[in-house]
Amino acid sequence: MAATASASPIGLRTHQRDRAALPTQLAPQLATLVDAIPEGDDWLYEMKFDGYRLLTRIDGGRVQCFTRNGHDWSGRVPHLVRAIRDAGWPSGWVDGEIVVMRGHVPDFQALQNAFDQHQTASIRYQLFDVPFLDGRDLREWPLLQRRERLARLFDSVRDECLGFSEAFSAATGADPAVLLASAREAGLEGLIGKRQDAPYVSGRNTDWIKLKTLLRQEFVIGGYTDPQGARQGLGALLLGVHDASGALRYAGNVGSGFTEASLRELQQRLRPLKVERSPFADAPARVGTTRRAVPHWIKPSLMGEVSFAQWTSDRRVRHAVFHGLRDDKPPRAIGIERAAKAATAVAVPGVRVTHPERVVDKRSGVTKGELVAYYDSVAGLLLPHLSDRPVALLRAPAGVNGGQFFQKHAQATSIPGLKLLDRALDPDHEALLSVTTRKALLSCAQMNVVELHSWNTTVRHIRRPDRMVFDLDPGQGVAWVQVQEAARLLKNFLAELKLEGFLKTSGGKGLHVVVPLTPRYDCDQVKSISHAIVTHLAKVIPQRFVAKSGPDNRVGRIFIDYLRNGFGATTVAAWSARARAGLGVSVPVSWDELDELQSGAHWTVQTIARRIAVGDAPWKEYAGARQGLAAAVKALRGLGLELQDDKESTR
């Protein structure tokens, strides 16, 4: 069922909108280092700020700033707290990076100095995301829409310490290769790329990527050498990273990038940490650049940010430059930061598919490319079930194991080939969508649409359904044989009402029974009739059926979902995949096949190939079976069931 309507075209999978209590803690989304610019136009690119990640919780007049590890830094950046409070932003969470700028370039050492000297007024907060806002959980919204909401907040900002992180995209003419080259020339660390339609998912994934102009990462400091020549303090820092087993391995040294102030600070921080034995599992026989370089070992509790030209064959850094100490990560988390392979693209007729190798479903291992190929193979079967009907698209940018959201209306991230319907059909919202061509269908799959749901009404009769749908939704503890039995009981009761139902698997846990109608009654009337049918079954067979939704109500029983018959409600289309583990498929079947079915996901994207040849043959009588509801209404009233006015709609 589509989510409750609101000013936004995006709804969550649940029946409730995205209203949510403000969480007390929030882990940030993190970017994955890649080795090349990904293909495709579905990316936004932002400057990679050389600073500290900071998430801010706003709850009325209380503003709290947290590091990526959840440490409260509100007291360390009071001017940012004050600026956000003065802006009067509604309750929520905002995400960004704190930096100190030198001209147009962030300076990490200057940021460190600002904290060390307790002179933080120069720190700016560059904001790029808003996971929660004004009582709504926005994490399932596409990035573009979250950024749009964030940008609106800056209408009330008067303090220049708060900034909105600008973004560029190939779709608007920006070339990411040129952006990266410009970043290199400007001395920036690199770019962050983000999928435009991706949800906000805590932790590291490939919806956010890092493109670096130089190799740069954190290292554990395991020791230091004495200074040589005129230098004071220390000569070089001895660096380490953890291997897969957790052992700290020597990774070379860094002897440049220091200032007099940073050398003094390092000397003060290092001396209390001295230990007798090397913290490295592979303590080198020689460290530093000269034979006179004597190592002093320390407890491996400090981390340094270091840029370097490359890794040598024996896993040592070359041409390293020190940028400052870090304390926003646990030392045990520091290993070699390896770049993932940039995603490639493949082509299907008329559509360029980016990131085809990305796994959509962890259980089956099905990739995005394979899902697009599936929709290409069933386009001829699926499109007639979508023809002339508004659709709702269930999108899963992070795969079926990640965030999902419904799209029912036009929005900023339009999908090539989608047809926008007349606003007059649903005047209180943006234009409804329709999928009428193979290109539109495959473009949907390219834009991470997994499920396609259709209305019970057509464009010609937008308020008069030409079908009535019953979704058999089993609760906890219901065996599959009971679902099969329930479908037969529903079929038999419909026959008593002079109605013929057609069966299909849901692709999920249950079954769907679809009753074709002549479009004479309006949505409210059809919903009332379907409700009466479900109510009667729950009354006469309470051990099998329940008439109220909700998991607690249907434990051990089956809820026959009649709510799908209201105006604007949708049902997953035949031949659509389902955004669930295993990627089941909703498939038309004959009643004679019911006993052979093993589950509502009897066929999956991986096992559907042979069934495609059967196609819609089990529903060959469907088009000629459109039926009226007058006899059913009379019979239901005879059973004492209450119905809305059964007069045929004239709208």
Secondary structure, DSSP 8 states (H G I E B T S, - for coil): ------SSSEE-SSSS-SB----S----EEEEEBSS--SSS-EEEEE--SSEEEEEEEETTEEEEE-TT--B-GGG-HHHHHHHHHHT--SEEEEEEEE-EETTEE-HHHHHHHHHTT-GGG-EEEEEEEEEETTEE-TTS-HHHHHHHHHHHGGG---TTEEE---EEGGGT--HHHHHHHHHHHT--EEEEEETT----SEEEEEEEEEESSEEEEEEEEEEE---TT--S-S-EEEEEE-TTS-EEEEEEE--S--HHHHHHHHHHHGGGB-SS-S-TT--S--SSSTT--EEEEEEEEEEEEEESEE-TTS-EES-EEEEEE-SS-GGG-B----B----EEEETTEEEE-TTSBS-TTT--BHHHHHHHHHHHHHHHHHHHTTS-EEEEE-TT-TTS--EEE-B--SS--TT-EE--GGGSTTSS-BEE--SHHHHHHHHHTTEEEEEEESS-STTTTS-SEEEEEEEE-TT--HHHHHHHHHHHHHHHHHTT---EEEE-SSSSEEEEEEB-TTS-HHHHHHHHHHHHHHHHHH-TTTEESS-STTTTTTSEEEE-GGGSTT-EEE-TT-B-SSTT-BB--EE-GGGGGG--STTSSBTTT-HHHHTTTTGGGTTSGGG-B-SHHHHHHHHHTT---S--S----
